[in-house]
Amino acid sequence: MENDEGDGENADIYIYNVAKQESTVIAKDVVPDSVVASPDCKTAAYVAGYSSKDDNKLYVAGINKEPVKIAKDGCYPMAITNNGKNIIYCNYVEDKLFYYNGKEAQKISAEVKGSRVYVNCSEDEIVYERDGKTYCYKAGDAEANKLYSSKVDYFTSSAINWSGERVKRLSIDTFADAVFVDYDYRICMITDKRDDVVKINSDYEDFSIAADGKAMVYAEDDTLFYVKKLAGNPEGEAIYSSDKIKSVITNSDLSKMYIVNEEDELIYVTKSGKYETICNDLDDIDPVVCESNGKIYFVEDGDLYEAETSKKSKVLVKSDVIGIQKSLTGICYGTEEETIGFVF
């Protein structure tokens, strides 16, 4: 996170009510680059009274909420919950990370400059980096737990938004059983007590996690593994092995699973290990599964096809296709004639 050096002009914070088409000023004379909004955009944390980076004040304000000073002298907000109850902020002078619970602030960690911070939906759990290691803090804990001796590359849960420049708010209620990938291409899961990490595999080629986060499938070299339950000490069961696997394609609940191998063959695989080759020579365009009809769409020799789980179900959809992409309700494709088509 870059803190404002006070070189620009200060500004006011407005909240715009779309239904009423009116604006309300909630704070004045604010350092613009310091503002962090709550998920519902009704509350904001910000820096005001700026003289220098170590002489300023941290406030929170919102609709029908007068500005309240939270901290001073080098403190900048990183994330804030609805109503401003919980605030994560960093003191750049002391290089410390703090958690404010609405009444008092607790120091979470020192030496956090440049570190990435992840929070859950309610922002009462925090995962952060320090000295190349990963830690987890839950509101009310005496101190943070060391989770992992390496850093998180990314969590597999989708992000609601970035709050500030280094804070990522994830679409999860808790980091217990949360899955992430580290910088050595290992898939890992945080334990239910948020005090350790379980390594699911050592070096994956590709993977897919069910939308409900309860199961996953991953490829490691020439073998496809299925993890039935992402909890406790999850273990992958080998369900298919052949040529080296390049990619894994599934629908949202993993009821349809396909792989592409190094020979560019598209193969349907069941959880019991049965399989059938659907296409023998894919074009260099990633296949996608349509959620609305459960069929897979792929390009072979420039033509777009759809299929279910067998080669005999293969049907031509459109010729001269140059790209396909998955959407929320179907797929869209582009053609050499620069037209776009949809399948729902």
N, C-alpha and C positions, 0 to 999 in steps of 0.2 A: 504494500500500500504506500502510495506517495502522499506525503502530507503537504499541505499548502504552505508556501513560504511567505504569504502575505503580500505578494507583489501585485496582485490584482485588486479590483474593487470588490467590496462586500455587496451582498444582495439580500433580498427578502425571500422568505419561503411562502408560497401560496398553495392551498389545496383547492382544486377545482371540482365542484359538484356537477357531474354531467347531467343528472336529472333536472336540477334547478338552474343549470347554466349560470352559476355564480361562483366567484372566487372568494376565499377567506385567507387573510394573512395570519400565519401562526407564529412567525418569528421575523425579526428585523436585524439588519446589520450582521449577516451571517457570512462566514467564509464559504463560498459556493462549492468548492471541491470537497468539503468536509461532510456534506449532507448525506445521510443514510436513511431511507424510508422503511417503514414497517411493511409487512406483506399486504395489508389492506390499504396502504398509502394514507392512513389517517393520523399517523404519528411519525415524527422524525427526530433523529439525534443529529447534532451539529455543533460546530465550533463558532464561538463569537467572542467579542472582547479581545481580539487578536492584536498583540504587540509584536510577538515573535513566536517561533515554534516552541519555545519553552515558557511562554507567557501568554496564556489564553485560557478560555473556559469551555467546558463541555456541557451542553444543555440538551434537554428533551422537551418537545412541545407537540401539541396536536389540536384537533378540533375540540373546543371547550376545555382545553388544558393549557393553562398558563405555563410559560417556560420555567423549567426547574433545573438548577445547576446540579450536575452529577459529579464533576471532577474539574481539575484545573491543571495548568502548567504542563503542557506537552501531551495532553490526552486527546485522542481522536477516535470517533466511533467506528466500529466495524460492522455491527449488525444490531437490529432492534426488533423486538416482538411487537405485536399489536398492543395498543394502550401503553407502550413504553415500559412494561413491567420488567422485562429482562433486556439488558444491554451488554454487549461485548465491546470492549474498547481497549486500545493499546496506548501506553505511555511511551512515546518515542524518546523522551529524554532518559528515562530509567530503563528503557527497553524491556517492558513488562506487559503481560496480557492480563486483563481484569474481566471479571464477570460481576455485573450489578444486578441484584435480584429485586429491585424496587425499594429496598431499605438500606442496604449497605453493599460495598464492593469487596470482592475477594480476589486476591492475586492468584492467578492460575499458573503462570509461568514467567520466567525471565528469559532473555536471549531469544526473542521471537521475531526480530527484524527480518523481513523478507519471507517469512513462513506463510504457507497456505493454511487456511482455517476452514473446516467444514462444520456445519451445524444441522441439527434435525429440524423438523417443522416448528416445534415449539421453542427451539433454541435453549433448551435446558440441558442439552448434551453437546459437547464440542470435541472434535478431533483436530489435532494440530501437529505441526512438525517442529522439531527443535534438534539442532545438531545432527541432522540426518536420521533421526528416529521419530516414531509416531506415538502420540499420547492421546488419552481420552479423559475428559473431565465431565462429570455430571453435577448439576447444581446441588449444593448441599454437601458434596464430598469434601473431606478435609484436604485432599490433594488429588492431582491427576494421576491416572494409572499409565505406566509405560506399556504400550500395546505391542510394539514391533521395533526391531532393530534396523529397519529400513523405512523408506518413505512411500507414501501412497501416490501412485500415478493418477488413478481416478477411481471413484466409486461407480458401481454398475447401476445404482439407483439414479433415476433422472433428477436433474436439478430444477428446482422451482425458479430460481434466479440467482444471479450473483449480487450479493449485498456488499457494496464497496468493491474494491479491486482484488482483494485476496480472500474474501469470504464467500463460500458457496453454500446456499441453503438447499438441502436435499429433500426429496419427497418421501421421507421416512419418519416414523414416529420415534424410533430409537435406533442407535447404532448396534444394539445387540443383534447378532446374526447378519449384520450388513456385510455385503461382499464387495471387495475392491481388488484392483490389479496393482501390483508393485512395479518398480522399474526393471525388474528382472523377468518380466512376463510370467509371474506366478499369480494364480488366482487364490485369494485368501479370504477368510471370513472371521469377523470379530466374534469372540465367544459371548454367550448370553450374559455374563457378568461384566463384560466390557473391560476385562483385565488381561486378555491374551488374544492371540491370533492363531487360527488353524489354517495350514496351507493345504489347499484342495489339490493342487497339481504343481509340477515343477517348471514346465515350459510349454505353454499352450500354442496352438496354431490359430484357433478361433473358438468362440463359445457363444452360447445363447442362454439367457435366463428367462424362466417363465415370468409373465407379467405380474403374478402375485408374489414373486420372489421366493417361492417354496421349492423349486427344482431347477436343474440346469443340465445342459449337455455341452461337452467340450471335446475338442480334438487335440491329441498330443501325438505328433509325428504321423504314424499310419493307423492310429486307433481312435475310435470314437467312444467316449465314456458318458454314461448317464448317471446323474446324481439325483436320486429320488426325493431326498429331503435335505434342504439346506438348513440344518440345525444340528446342535451337538457337535459330533465329529463326523462330518459328511465324507463319504467315500464314493468314488466313481466306479461304476460297474462297466467293464468293457463290453460293448454290444456289437461292435463291428471293427474289422481290421483288414486292410488290403494295401493299396498304394497310398503314398503320403497324401494326407488330407490338406487341402488349401483353405477351404471355407465351410462353415456350417450355416444352414438356412432353416429357420423354423417359423411356425406361427406362434401366436402369443402364449398359448398354453402347452406348447411342445407336443401336441397330439400329432403334428406333422413335422417330420425331421428329414432333412436332405443334406447331403455333403457333395462337395466338388473336390475331386482328387487331382493329382498332378498331371494326369492324362486328360484333364478337362472333361471328365465324365460326370454327369449329374445322377446321383444315386439316392433313392428313397430308402430310409432305414427305419425299422420299427424298434421299440424298446425291448422287444424279445430277441432282436438280432436278425430278423428276416430282412432281406433287402432286394431291390430290383433296380437295374439301370434304366433310366428314362431317356437319357441323351448321351451319345458317345463322343460328341465333339462340340462343346459349348463355345460360343464366341466369348471374347473377353469383356463380358458385361455381367454383372452380378445378378443372379436370379432372385426373385422375390416371391413370397407367399402372400396371396390376397386374403385378408382376414374375413371378408364377407362371404366368399364362396369356398375357401379352403384349398384352392388350386395354386399350383406353382407356375410362375411365368418365367420363361427363359428365351434367349436368342440363340439360334443356330443357323449358320450361313446367312445371316442378315435378316432372318425371319423370326417373328415373335410367335411362340407357341404357349399353350396352356396344357397342363396335365394334372392328374390327380396323384395316384400312387403307382401307376404302371405305365409302361411304354405304349401299350395299346390305347391308353386314354389320351394320348398326345393329339392335340388339335391346333391347326394353324389359326392364328388370330389376325396377324397383319404382316405384310411383306415390307422389306426395306426399312427395318427399325434400327435406330442407332443408340437407343438408350431406354431404360425402364426404371421406374422409381415407385416405392411403396408409399401410399397415402393412408390416412386414417380409415377410410372406408373402401379402398380398392387399390388400383395401381394406375399410373399414367405412363405413357410412352411417347417418344419422339421419333419422327420418321425423316428419311433423307429429303423429303419434300418440305421439311421445316414445319410440319403439322404436328399437333399434339392430340393424342387420343386417351380415352379413359376406359377402364373396366371396373365395374362395381359388383 
